[in-house]
């Protein structure tokens, strides 16, 4: 699958609108749409910023082998959910998880 289609599929799968992605990343809606149409090729830094907002990394995005990088689907969902939080909220989730593990 090509980058534009793969990116658009990821965004729609995560149920994030172009508007929300634009607001969260400070990347224009027009530029995001051009990426999805294949009219613009994002830099690595721009793509990394967009993917972070979608809860994934460059390595995961370009992993075509389908190999799961997490032991379970539940752990994958948990990690992706925490990635999109700001640092303070992510630290709170980690603290709660550590308390629960005791």
C-alpha positions as CSV (number, residue, x, y, z in Angstrom):
1,X,0.0,0.0,0.0
2,X,1.3,3.5,-0.8
3,X,2.0,6.1,1.8
4,X,-1.0,8.4,1.0
5,X,-3.6,5.6,1.2
6,X,-1.9,4.0,4.3
7,X,-1.9,7.3,6.1
8,X,-5.5,8.1,5.3
9,X,-6.6,4.5,6.3
10,X,-4.8,5.0,9.7
11,X,-6.4,8.4,10.3
12,X,-9.9,7.1,9.5
13,X,-9.4,3.9,11.5
14,X,-8.5,6.1,14.5
15,X,-11.6,8.2,13.8
16,X,-9.6,11.4,13.7
17,X,-10.8,14.1,11.4
18,X,-8.4,16.1,9.2
19,X,-9.5,19.2,11.2
20,X,-8.6,17.6,14.6
21,X,-5.3,16.3,13.3
22,X,-4.5,19.8,11.9
23,X,-5.4,21.4,15.3
24,X,-3.4,18.9,17.3
25,X,-0.3,19.1,15.1
26,X,-0.3,22.7,13.8
27,X,-0.1,21.3,10.2
28,X,-2.7,22.8,7.8
29,X,-5.7,20.8,6.8
30,X,-4.9,21.6,3.2
31,X,-1.4,20.0,3.5
32,X,-2.8,16.9,5.3
33,X,-5.3,16.5,2.5
34,X,-2.5,16.9,-0.1
35,X,-0.6,14.1,1.7
36,X,-3.6,11.8,1.6
37,X,-4.1,12.5,-2.1
38,X,-0.5,11.9,-2.9
39,X,0.0,15.5,-4.1
40,X,2.6,16.2,-1.4
41,X,5.3,14.1,0.1
42,X,5.8,15.0,3.9
43,X,9.2,15.3,5.4
44,X,10.2,12.7,8.0
45,X,9.6,15.2,10.8
46,X,6.2,16.2,9.6
47,X,5.1,12.6,9.1
48,X,6.5,11.7,12.5
49,X,4.5,14.5,14.1
50,X,1.3,13.4,12.3
51,X,1.8,9.8,13.3
52,X,2.5,10.6,16.9
53,X,-0.9,12.3,17.1
54,X,-2.4,9.1,15.6
55,X,-0.7,7.0,18.3
56,X,1.9,5.3,16.1
57,X,5.6,5.6,15.2
58,X,7.4,5.7,11.9
59,X,8.7,2.1,12.5
60,X,5.2,0.8,13.1
61,X,3.7,2.8,10.2
62,X,6.3,1.4,7.7
63,X,6.2,-2.2,9.1
64,X,4.7,-4.0,6.1
65,X,5.4,-7.4,7.5
66,X,2.4,-7.3,9.8
67,X,4.5,-8.4,12.7
68,X,3.0,-7.2,15.9
69,X,5.4,-5.2,18.0
70,X,3.4,-5.8,21.2
71,X,2.7,-9.1,22.9
72,X,-1.1,-8.6,22.8
73,X,-3.8,-6.4,21.1
74,X,-4.7,-5.1,24.5
75,X,-1.2,-3.9,25.2
76,X,-1.0,-2.3,21.8
77,X,-4.3,-0.4,22.4
78,X,-3.0,0.7,25.8
79,X,0.3,2.0,24.5
80,X,-1.3,3.8,21.5
81,X,-3.8,5.4,23.9
82,X,-1.0,6.7,26.2
83,X,1.1,8.0,23.3
84,X,-1.4,10.7,22.5
85,X,-1.6,12.1,26.0
86,X,0.4,15.0,27.1
87,X,3.4,14.3,29.4
88,X,1.5,15.1,32.6
89,X,-1.5,12.8,31.8
90,X,0.8,10.0,30.6
91,X,2.8,10.2,33.8
92,X,-0.4,10.0,35.8
93,X,-1.5,6.8,33.9
94,X,2.0,5.3,34.5
95,X,1.7,6.1,38.2
96,X,-1.7,4.5,38.5
97,X,-0.5,1.4,36.7
98,X,2.4,1.1,39.0
99,X,0.2,1.5,42.1
100,X,-2.2,-1.2,40.7
101,X,0.7,-3.6,40.1
102,X,1.7,-3.6,43.8
